[in-house]
């Protein structure tokens, strides 16, 4: 086994056991390190990662750019490499990190696409609630929007996570971190309708007894299926925006900020580690205000 393989195994164990990261996050970090290994094999005679210098890491980043890798992907790799060298310092493999001074490419902060209340209502009104999957889909979209969930959090939602009498649900987010999210009357009512009238009639596949949202075969819904349901509804509603399940999460946050909600409270409900991630919605709010002023101020009317 090469030095690289040993380091990779140790790093993955650290991410899993000490950082409690999800399988997808661990694979993403591993891919970053594999890119660094490929560079070492091509240009540095397989140089061990603990022997890299700051200048060699810079050359590696330049190489990524020359390969045509986008700025956002470069930033993702740099983040992974920094995490790896922090791990090496923590394990006393190296005295200091050669990656500390590396800066990622400047990224334009894109404002997320979101739906207004009328668009959300229109999409939901097009769902045929006389069909079993209709009642389920209405409940799913309402839960996405009223609780600001990620799609992975929605499909993994458990009956044991529902505390509807206390008006909240327990959500397991990134890195298996749990948070409590309030749920309103509408969201509660739709979950209760689905559970009582639809889910009770499904033959549940073994291992899915505690899963809230099930497909027709009694198994947990896939993320792809939720994506497909939303895309189809948007198409029927004539909404041209590029939508995904995450759009409902963005809409949840945007509407809270527009309504004057405290940013720290929004951060807690979204499960963001850093307030800076949540701050993008203040920019979105300013854009909303700007568009309204330009649209309705008499000096701007034709």
N, C-alpha and C positions, 0 to 999 in steps of 0.2 A: 504493500500500500504506500502510495506517495505521500509526501509531506502535505500536499494540497488536499488529498482525500481525508487525511487525519484531521486537519483543521476544519474542513467542511463538516465532518461528522460531529466534532466537538461544538462547532458554532450552532448547528441545528439542534443539538441537545440542549444547549444554553437557551436558545429561543423558545424551545418547547417547555422546558422544565422551570426556568427562572423567569422568563418574560411572559410565559403562558400565551404565546401568540397562536393564531389559528393556523391550520394546515396551509391555507392559501398564502398567508403572510410569510410563513417559513419558506415556502417554495419560491416566493418572490425574492427574498433575501439570498437564497441559495443560487438563483439564476444570476444575481448581481456578482456573486463571488466567482461563479463559473466563467463569466465574461473576463474577469481579472486573470483567472487561470489561463484562459485561451490566449490572452495578450502575452502572458509570461512565456507560454510555450512557443509563440510565434517570434517574439523579439528579445526575450531575456533568458533563453536556454532553460525554461522551466523554473526560474527563480522562485524560491520559497516566499510565501506572503509576508513572513516576519522579517524579510530582508529588503523589502521595498523601501524606496526613499520617496520623499515628497515630490521631487522632480520626475521620478518614474511614474508616479500616480498621475501627475499632470499630463505626461505623455500619453498615458492610458486614456484619459478623458479626451484628449485631442483626437486619438484614434477612433473613439466612439463617434465623435463629430464627423470625422472623415468618412465613416461608414454610412453616414446619412441618418443616424439615430436622432430622433427629434429632441428638442430642448427638454420637454417634459419627461421623456424616457431617460435622458442623461441625468436629470435631477433625481429620478427614482434610483438609478444605479449609484450615484454619489452618496445618497442617503444610506443605501445598503452597505457600501464600502466603509463609510464612517462608522456605522454600527458594528461592523466586523472588527475594525481596528480598536474601537473602544473595548470590545470583548477581549482582544489580545492584551490590552493594558490591564484590564481587570484580572486576567489570568496570569499576569506577570510574565507573559511571553516576550513583551517589548516594554521599554521604559516609558515611551510616549508615542502618541499616534501620529504617523506621517500624513494622515488625512485631515487633521484638525484645521489646517489653513486653506483647504480646498473649498472653493466657492462654486455653487451650482450656477447654471445659466440663468439669466434674468427671465422670469416667466410672466407673461401678461396674465393678470388675474381675470379670468372670464366670469362674468356674472351668470349664474345658473338660470336655465329656462324654468319658468314656473307658470302655473295656471291661475287664472282668476276664479273667484267663487262661481261665477256664472258658467264657466267652462267645465268646472268639476261637476256642478249640478246637471249640466246637459249630458255629460258622459254617463253619469249614474242613472239619469232618467231613461237612457236608451237600453238599459239592461232589462231583459225579460224576466221579471221576478216570479212568473208562473212556473218557470223551470227550476229544478233543484240547483243547478250550477249558477243560476241567476241570483238567487238569494245569497249564495256563498260569495259571489263576485261583488255584490253590493256591500256586504259586510267587510270583505277584504279591502276594497278601495276606501271605505269609510275609516277603517282602522289605520291604513297607511296615512291618510290625510289628517285624521283627528289626533293621531299619536306621533306622527313624524317618524315612522319606522323605516329602517332600511329593508330592502326586499328579503335579505337573508334572515332578518329578525322576524319578519312576518311569517315566512314559511316554517320557521322553527318555533313559532309561538306554541306554548303548551297550555292545556286546560288548567294545569296546576299553577300557571303563571297569571291566571285571570282572578282578580280580586274585585269583581264588579260591585259587590255590596259596599266596598270601601272606595269605589270610583277610581281605581288605578289598575294597571297591569305591570307585571315585572318583565323586563326586556333584557335578554342576554345579547350584548353587542360585541364589538371588536375585542379580541383578546379575552373573550369569555367574561367581560366586565358586565355586571348587572346594574340596572338602574330602574327606578320606579317612575312610570309615566302616567299622569292623570288621563282619564278617559271620560268624555262627556256623555250626555243622555243619548244622543243619536248613535254614537259608536256602541254604547252598551246595549241599546235596544236591538241593533242589527246583529250583534254577536249572539245575543239571547235568542232571537228569531231563528238564526241559522242553526244554533246548537239544538234547539228544541224541535224544530220542524224538518230540518234537512239532515243534519249530521247523524241524528238518532236513527235514521232510516238506512244508513250506509253499512254494508258488511265491512268491518274494519280489518285491514291486513295486520298480521301480528307485528308488534313493535311500534305501531302507530296509534295505540290506544289513547295516548295523552296529547297527540298532535291536534291542534284546533282545525286547521284548514286541510281538507282531504280532497283527492281527486275521485273520479267515479269508481276507481278500483279500490278505494279505501286506504290509499297510501298518501304520504306527504306530497303536497304540490311542489313542483320544481320551480325554481326562479324563472326559467325560460317560459313556463306556462303563464306566470303572472305578467311577464313582459308582453307576451303575445295577446293576452286579454286586453291590456291597456292600449296596445297599438291598434287593435281592431276597433275598440270603442272610439278612439281618437279619430280614426278614419271615418267612421260612421257619423261622428259629430262635426266633421268638416274642420277639425283643428289641424293646422299645418305645422305646428311646432314639432320639433324632434323630441318625442316623449319617451320616458322609461318609468319604471316604478319609482325611481329616485326623484322624479319630477314632483310627486305628491309630497315627498319629504321637504323639498325646496319650497313648495307652496305653503306647507304647514309653517315653516320658519318665517317665510316672507310675510305671511298674513299676521303672524304674531307681532313681528317687528313693526309692521305698518300700523297695527293697533295699539302700539305703545308698550309692548311687553318688555320687561327687564331683560337685557342681553344675557346676564348670568343665568337667569331662569331658562331662557331658550337653550343656552349651552348645556345645562343639566338635562333638559328633556331630549336633546339630540344625542347626548352622550359624547360630545366633543371633548377631547383631552385639553385642548387649548382654546382660549377665548378668541384667539386670532382667526381660527377656522370659522367661528360663528360670526365674526365681524363682517364677513362678506355680505351678510344680509342687511347691514346698515348701508352699504354702498347700493344695494339693490333698492332699498327704501328711498335713498336720495334720488336714484334714477326715476323711480315711480313718481316722486314729488315733482321732479323736473318735467317729466312728460305731461303731468296734469297741468302744471303752470303754463307750459307752452301751448297746450291744447285749449285751455279755457280762458286764459287771460285775454281781455279785449284787444290789446295791442298786437297780439299774435294771430288774431282771426283775420281771415281774408275778407 
